[in-house]
Amino acid sequence: MGQEISVSYQAVKSKVYRLIDSLVEDAKTQDDVQESMKRWWKLVHPEDRPIARKYLLTVLAKSNATLEAICEGLTDLKDFEPQNLPRLHAFPEEPASQRMKASM
């Protein structure tokens, strides 16, 4: 049997934030981050994937909302030149019929 990993909300959030930090610190490239997430997903037991997916999408949506709030806050500053701020892509909401119910 393969290695099992935790799919708690906190574990998923920690994994995502570590990858974000490694990209910010130039310790990993975008390709490295993508490969890391692919390896992580393969370690999640198939029965645990629905909850892992829910937690992952929640963390990504909240992270994206945070980055968007930061960018929008910077553009409101009078002494900040926002010419080169990256445009964030909206993270698609899941239709209610596809959402998985689980307790966090």
Rosetta constraint file for C-alpha pairs under 8 A:
AtomPair CA 2 CA 43 HARMONIC 7.49 0.50
AtomPair CA 3 CA 43 HARMONIC 6.56 0.50
AtomPair CA 4 CA 43 HARMONIC 6.25 0.50
AtomPair CA 4 CA 44 HARMONIC 6.65 0.50
AtomPair CA 4 CA 45 HARMONIC 6.95 0.50
AtomPair CA 5 CA 43 HARMONIC 6.42 0.50
AtomPair CA 5 CA 44 HARMONIC 6.13 0.50
AtomPair CA 6 CA 11 HARMONIC 6.30 0.50
AtomPair CA 6 CA 12 HARMONIC 7.96 0.50
AtomPair CA 6 CA 44 HARMONIC 7.88 0.50
AtomPair CA 7 CA 11 HARMONIC 6.06 0.50
AtomPair CA 7 CA 12 HARMONIC 6.12 0.50
AtomPair CA 7 CA 44 HARMONIC 7.44 0.50
AtomPair CA 7 CA 48 HARMONIC 7.19 0.50
AtomPair CA 7 CA 51 HARMONIC 7.38 0.50
AtomPair CA 7 CA 52 HARMONIC 5.51 0.50
AtomPair CA 8 CA 12 HARMONIC 6.28 0.50
AtomPair CA 8 CA 52 HARMONIC 7.61 0.50
AtomPair CA 8 CA 55 HARMONIC 7.76 0.50
AtomPair CA 8 CA 104 HARMONIC 7.86 0.50
AtomPair CA 9 CA 13 HARMONIC 6.11 0.50
AtomPair CA 9 CA 52 HARMONIC 7.93 0.50
AtomPair CA 9 CA 55 HARMONIC 5.56 0.50
AtomPair CA 9 CA 104 HARMONIC 6.61 0.50
AtomPair CA 10 CA 14 HARMONIC 6.02 0.50
AtomPair CA 11 CA 15 HARMONIC 6.19 0.50
AtomPair CA 12 CA 16 HARMONIC 6.27 0.50
AtomPair CA 12 CA 52 HARMONIC 7.41 0.50
AtomPair CA 12 CA 55 HARMONIC 6.59 0.50
AtomPair CA 12 CA 56 HARMONIC 6.23 0.50
AtomPair CA 12 CA 59 HARMONIC 7.68 0.50
AtomPair CA 13 CA 17 HARMONIC 6.07 0.50
AtomPair CA 13 CA 55 HARMONIC 7.83 0.50
AtomPair CA 13 CA 56 HARMONIC 7.37 0.50
AtomPair CA 13 CA 59 HARMONIC 5.94 0.50
AtomPair CA 14 CA 18 HARMONIC 6.02 0.50
AtomPair CA 15 CA 19 HARMONIC 6.34 0.50
AtomPair CA 16 CA 20 HARMONIC 6.21 0.50
AtomPair CA 16 CA 56 HARMONIC 8.00 0.50
AtomPair CA 16 CA 59 HARMONIC 7.58 0.50
AtomPair CA 16 CA 60 HARMONIC 7.86 0.50
AtomPair CA 17 CA 21 HARMONIC 6.05 0.50
AtomPair CA 18 CA 22 HARMONIC 6.14 0.50
AtomPair CA 19 CA 23 HARMONIC 6.26 0.50
AtomPair CA 19 CA 33 HARMONIC 6.23 0.50
AtomPair CA 20 CA 24 HARMONIC 6.20 0.50
AtomPair CA 21 CA 25 HARMONIC 6.02 0.50
AtomPair CA 22 CA 26 HARMONIC 6.05 0.50
AtomPair CA 22 CA 27 HARMONIC 4.92 0.50
AtomPair CA 22 CA 28 HARMONIC 5.51 0.50
AtomPair CA 23 CA 27 HARMONIC 5.99 0.50
AtomPair CA 23 CA 28 HARMONIC 5.12 0.50
AtomPair CA 23 CA 29 HARMONIC 6.09 0.50
AtomPair CA 23 CA 30 HARMONIC 6.98 0.50
AtomPair CA 23 CA 33 HARMONIC 7.51 0.50
AtomPair CA 28 CA 32 HARMONIC 5.60 0.50
AtomPair CA 28 CA 33 HARMONIC 6.56 0.50
AtomPair CA 29 CA 33 HARMONIC 6.34 0.50
AtomPair CA 30 CA 34 HARMONIC 6.22 0.50
AtomPair CA 31 CA 35 HARMONIC 6.15 0.50
AtomPair CA 32 CA 36 HARMONIC 6.06 0.50
AtomPair CA 33 CA 37 HARMONIC 6.28 0.50
AtomPair CA 34 CA 38 HARMONIC 6.28 0.50
AtomPair CA 35 CA 39 HARMONIC 6.18 0.50
AtomPair CA 36 CA 40 HARMONIC 6.11 0.50
AtomPair CA 37 CA 41 HARMONIC 6.06 0.50
AtomPair CA 38 CA 42 HARMONIC 6.33 0.50
AtomPair CA 39 CA 43 HARMONIC 6.54 0.50
AtomPair CA 40 CA 44 HARMONIC 6.70 0.50
AtomPair CA 41 CA 49 HARMONIC 7.98 0.50
AtomPair CA 44 CA 48 HARMONIC 6.35 0.50
AtomPair CA 44 CA 49 HARMONIC 6.21 0.50
AtomPair CA 44 CA 52 HARMONIC 7.69 0.50
AtomPair CA 45 CA 49 HARMONIC 6.41 0.50
AtomPair CA 48 CA 52 HARMONIC 6.15 0.50
AtomPair CA 49 CA 53 HARMONIC 5.78 0.50
AtomPair CA 50 CA 54 HARMONIC 6.27 0.50
AtomPair CA 50 CA 100 HARMONIC 7.10 0.50
AtomPair CA 51 CA 55 HARMONIC 6.15 0.50
AtomPair CA 51 CA 100 HARMONIC 7.30 0.50
AtomPair CA 51 CA 102 HARMONIC 6.99 0.50
AtomPair CA 52 CA 56 HARMONIC 5.96 0.50
AtomPair CA 53 CA 57 HARMONIC 6.02 0.50
AtomPair CA 54 CA 58 HARMONIC 6.15 0.50
AtomPair CA 54 CA 99 HARMONIC 7.65 0.50
AtomPair CA 54 CA 100 HARMONIC 6.68 0.50
AtomPair CA 55 CA 59 HARMONIC 6.18 0.50
AtomPair CA 56 CA 60 HARMONIC 6.11 0.50
AtomPair CA 57 CA 61 HARMONIC 5.99 0.50
AtomPair CA 58 CA 62 HARMONIC 6.20 0.50
AtomPair CA 59 CA 63 HARMONIC 5.99 0.50
AtomPair CA 60 CA 64 HARMONIC 5.98 0.50
AtomPair CA 60 CA 91 HARMONIC 7.93 0.50
AtomPair CA 61 CA 65 HARMONIC 6.13 0.50
AtomPair CA 61 CA 91 HARMONIC 6.07 0.50
AtomPair CA 62 CA 66 HARMONIC 6.16 0.50
AtomPair CA 63 CA 67 HARMONIC 6.32 0.50
AtomPair CA 64 CA 68 HARMONIC 6.12 0.50
AtomPair CA 64 CA 88 HARMONIC 7.82 0.50
AtomPair CA 64 CA 90 HARMONIC 7.81 0.50
AtomPair CA 64 CA 91 HARMONIC 7.12 0.50
AtomPair CA 65 CA 69 HARMONIC 6.12 0.50
AtomPair CA 66 CA 70 HARMONIC 6.28 0.50
AtomPair CA 67 CA 71 HARMONIC 6.23 0.50
AtomPair CA 68 CA 72 HARMONIC 6.05 0.50
AtomPair CA 68 CA 88 HARMONIC 6.67 0.50
AtomPair CA 69 CA 73 HARMONIC 5.96 0.50
AtomPair CA 70 CA 74 HARMONIC 6.24 0.50
AtomPair CA 71 CA 75 HARMONIC 6.36 0.50
AtomPair CA 71 CA 85 HARMONIC 7.09 0.50
AtomPair CA 72 CA 76 HARMONIC 6.53 0.50
AtomPair CA 73 CA 77 HARMONIC 6.93 0.50
AtomPair CA 74 CA 80 HARMONIC 6.60 0.50
AtomPair CA 74 CA 82 HARMONIC 7.11 0.50
AtomPair CA 75 CA 80 HARMONIC 6.82 0.50
AtomPair CA 75 CA 81 HARMONIC 7.44 0.50
AtomPair CA 75 CA 82 HARMONIC 5.66 0.50
AtomPair CA 94 CA 98 HARMONIC 6.36 0.50
AtomPair CA 94 CA 99 HARMONIC 6.38 0.50
AtomPair CA 95 CA 99 HARMONIC 6.69 0.50
